[in-house]
């Protein structure tokens, strides 16, 4: 009876040892899975950082476009101010000619005719310039609005993707922690069980 009992205990211990080895192998496999999940998590983090960098570059492009637009607006305004200044000078010259009209009637009439032609050409040029300026300004405004719209759309899409990536990261971390806790409980249980078997009967 004693021999059979010893054999039974020996066989049970061997079975438990084999089972523990299997569990250790499974734990190693799970650790590999955990490592793969960790690598996926790091790649997701890299992708998130890349998307943030892209958003930063888009912001810089928008700021540069705004700066270029402001510089162009200042340039056109300077030209417009110059034309206005020339127009004021011609008006002052006209007033001087009209004051001396009685003394220099013939010369004044000739100068007035020349002045009228000059003013007409200047007004025509001013109108052409203003129409050109308004056309260019309208085009730049549309371009800036489109850039702003595209930026906002990309910004919204990037934010949505970042939220999705962060949700995926949380799920991966949660699953990994659950697996880790599960196997730690199993190893703890079997270690306790093996300790009980190894105690003297």
Beta strands, then each sheet from edge to edge (+ up, - down):
end
